[in-house]
């Protein structure tokens, strides 16, 4: 995928309400405007990279892009699991992400337990890969050094690299 690394930023919106409740794996969802702006060569599937909420610390993340076949979604989504424990939800805050690598394509699962096991495996793979020097350096990218301000919160969403 020529578009990687891919940087994007947008307000965290309410998703399907499954991440924390059903899966025990909280996710932050981007608005449709960010999803619709993805380059054509960003395939559906599972990605890993770096994430920051507002002007906070930068953390490892894993992201699902697509239709979530287990749930048979009719709307494409970008669901980011930031690999960090937050004290509270951050709806309405700005999520900045750098997608740096691809783990696997989307696939269907026979059970919820099988899906949860796959997500945990994706998280472990993301952690390992993000410790590689070529990925660690992206944590220091200027994209994350730009402070999020009230002007960032407008409808003008930054996409691309």
C-alpha positions as CSV (number, residue, x, y, z in Angstrom):
1,X,0.0,0.0,0.0
2,X,1.7,3.1,-1.3
3,X,-0.3,5.4,1.0
4,X,1.4,4.1,4.2
5,X,2.2,5.7,6.5
6,X,-1.1,7.5,6.4
7,X,-1.9,10.3,8.8
8,X,-5.4,11.4,9.7
9,X,-7.2,13.4,12.4
10,X,-10.8,13.8,13.3
11,X,-13.3,14.1,16.1
12,X,-14.2,10.9,18.0
13,X,-17.8,10.0,17.4
14,X,-20.2,7.4,18.8
15,X,-19.9,4.1,16.9
16,X,-22.0,1.0,17.1
17,X,-21.5,0.7,20.9
18,X,-19.9,-2.8,20.7
19,X,-16.2,-2.2,21.5
20,X,-16.3,-1.9,25.2
21,X,-19.6,-3.5,25.9
22,X,-19.5,-6.7,23.8
23,X,-15.8,-7.1,23.1
24,X,-14.2,-5.6,26.2
25,X,-11.9,-3.7,23.7
26,X,-12.9,0.0,23.6
27,X,-12.6,1.7,20.3
28,X,-12.7,5.3,19.1
29,X,-14.5,5.9,15.9
30,X,-13.9,8.5,13.2
31,X,-16.7,10.4,11.5
32,X,-17.8,9.4,7.9
33,X,-15.9,12.3,6.5
34,X,-12.6,10.8,7.6
35,X,-13.5,7.3,6.4
36,X,-14.7,8.6,3.0
37,X,-11.4,10.4,2.6
38,X,-9.2,7.3,2.7
39,X,-7.0,6.8,-0.4
40,X,-8.2,4.0,-2.7
41,X,-5.2,1.8,-2.0
42,X,-6.0,1.6,1.8
43,X,-7.7,-1.7,1.7
44,X,-10.2,-2.9,4.4
45,X,-8.5,-4.8,7.2
46,X,-6.5,-4.4,10.3
47,X,-3.7,-1.8,10.7
48,X,-1.3,-0.8,13.4
49,X,0.3,2.5,14.2
50,X,0.4,5.4,16.6
51,X,-2.5,7.5,18.2
52,X,-2.9,10.6,20.3
53,X,-6.0,12.0,21.9
54,X,-6.1,15.8,21.7
55,X,-2.7,16.9,23.0
56,X,-2.0,13.9,25.1
57,X,0.6,11.2,25.0
58,X,1.2,9.1,21.9
59,X,0.3,5.5,22.2
60,X,0.4,2.3,20.1
61,X,-2.9,1.5,18.4
62,X,-4.6,-1.1,16.2
63,X,-7.4,-0.1,13.8
64,X,-10.1,-2.0,11.9
65,X,-11.1,-0.4,8.6
66,X,-14.1,-1.9,6.8
67,X,-17.4,-3.5,7.1
68,X,-16.9,-5.8,10.2
69,X,-18.1,-9.0,8.5
70,X,-19.0,-10.6,11.9
71,X,-21.6,-7.9,12.5
72,X,-22.6,-7.5,8.8
73,X,-22.2,-3.7,8.9
74,X,-23.7,-1.7,6.0
75,X,-21.5,1.3,6.7
76,X,-17.7,1.3,6.4
77,X,-16.0,2.4,9.6
78,X,-12.6,3.1,11.0
79,X,-12.4,1.8,14.6
80,X,-9.3,2.6,16.6
81,X,-8.3,0.7,19.7
82,X,-5.6,2.8,21.5
83,X,-3.4,0.5,23.5
84,X,-3.7,2.4,26.7
85,X,-6.2,2.5,29.6
86,X,-8.0,5.8,29.7
87,X,-9.9,6.9,32.8
88,X,-12.9,8.1,30.8
89,X,-14.4,8.2,27.3
90,X,-13.1,10.8,24.9
91,X,-16.1,11.4,22.6
92,X,-15.8,14.9,21.0
93,X,-12.0,15.0,21.4
94,X,-9.6,14.9,18.4
95,X,-7.9,11.6,17.6
96,X,-4.8,11.8,15.6
97,X,-3.4,8.6,14.1
98,X,-0.5,7.5,12.0
99,X,-1.3,4.1,10.3
100,X,2.1,2.6,9.6
101,X,1.5,-1.0,8.7
102,X,-1.0,-3.7,7.7
103,X,-1.7,-6.8,9.8
104,X,-4.4,-8.7,7.9
105,X,-7.5,-8.5,5.7
106,X,-11.0,-8.4,7.2
107,X,-12.6,-11.8,7.7
108,X,-15.7,-13.3,9.2
109,X,-15.7,-15.3,12.4
110,X,-17.9,-18.2,13.5
111,X,-18.2,-16.9,17.1
112,X,-17.7,-13.8,19.2
113,X,-15.0,-15.6,21.2
114,X,-13.1,-16.3,17.9
115,X,-13.4,-12.6,17.0
116,X,-12.1,-11.5,20.4
117,X,-9.2,-13.9,20.2
118,X,-8.2,-12.5,16.8
119,X,-8.4,-8.9,18.1
120,X,-6.1,-9.8,21.0
121,X,-3.7,-11.5,18.5
122,X,-3.8,-8.3,16.3
123,X,-3.0,-6.2,19.4
124,X,0.0,-8.3,20.3
125,X,1.3,-8.2,16.7
126,X,0.9,-4.4,16.7
127,X,2.8,-4.1,19.9
128,X,5.7,-6.1,18.5
129,X,5.9,-4.4,15.2
130,X,5.7,-0.9,16.6
131,X,8.9,-1.6,18.7
132,X,10.8,-1.9,15.4
133,X,13.1,1.2,14.8
134,X,11.4,2.0,11.5
135,X,8.1,2.3,13.2
136,X,9.3,3.9,16.4
137,X,10.6,6.9,14.5
138,X,7.0,7.7,13.3
139,X,6.0,8.3,16.9
140,X,8.2,11.4,16.6
141,X,6.7,12.6,13.4
142,X,5.9,16.3,13.1
143,X,2.2,15.4,12.7
144,X,2.1,14.6,16.4
145,X,4.0,17.7,17.4
146,X,1.4,20.0,15.9
147,X,-0.9,21.0,18.9
148,X,-4.6,20.2,18.5
149,X,-6.5,23.5,18.9
150,X,-10.0,24.8,18.5
151,X,-9.3,25.4,14.8
152,X,-8.5,21.6,14.4
153,X,-12.0,20.9,15.8
154,X,-13.7,22.4,12.8
155,X,-15.2,20.5,9.9
156,X,-11.8,20.7,8.1
157,X,-10.3,17.3,8.8
158,X,-6.6,16.7,8.0
159,X,-5.9,13.6,5.9
160,X,-2.9,12.3,4.1
161,X,0.8,12.4,4.6
